[in-house]
């Protein structure tokens, strides 16, 4: 059974989801630390994922918050895609180690609080990575639905054909530019909305 189907079953019975063992919206400094650990101490990231899965997480995020921004400004963007692959693989390894495959989803986290001005190449690289590594969903963090370039980023991610959640400090019940395209949103958790799967 797909791990995303397991999430949908939790919604049907009105069971709240646990994301990273309840650490749902980490502070920015903690998220940046997570990316540094993914680069320098992947064993620590794996152990944290294992603890989260043991504690009952429904979604394990990949410690990749900030990776898109790092790719955008880096002279070696492909190096960051290697780190992103590591993030997905460590999450999968932790889920398998706890025998929770099909029950715990891997959420690839992207920080979109800065706007990408590279003509879409960073997001294209990430979409290629998603096709190769198959996370269960993408969690895109943004400041607000009116953020410049957010709509274009969401459109670019459509080609990944993965469920997409938007994480915002105050996630609205509806987003005009999505509704104009016939997309619906549903509340997943406080500050998280799901855009219906493409």
HELIX and SHEET records of a PDB file:
HELIX    1   1 UNK A    3  UNK A   12  1                                  10    
HELIX    2   2 UNK A   28  UNK A   40  1                                  13    
HELIX    3   3 UNK A   42  UNK A   54  1                                  13    
HELIX    4   4 UNK A   67  UNK A   73  1                                   7    
HELIX    5   5 UNK A   77  UNK A   97  1                                  21    
HELIX    6   6 UNK A  121  UNK A  133  1                                  13    
HELIX    7   7 UNK A  150  UNK A  157  1                                   8    
HELIX    8   8 UNK A  158  UNK A  160  5                                   3    
HELIX    9   9 UNK A  176  UNK A  179  1                                   4    
SHEET    1   A 6 UNK A  59  UNK A  61  0                                        
SHEET    2   A 6 UNK A 105  UNK A 111  1                                        
SHEET    3   A 6 UNK A 137  UNK A 141  1                                        
SHEET    4   A 6 UNK A 163  UNK A 167  1                                        
SHEET    5   A 6 UNK A 192  UNK A 195 -1                                        
SHEET    6   A 6 UNK A 185  UNK A 189 -1                                        
END                                                                             
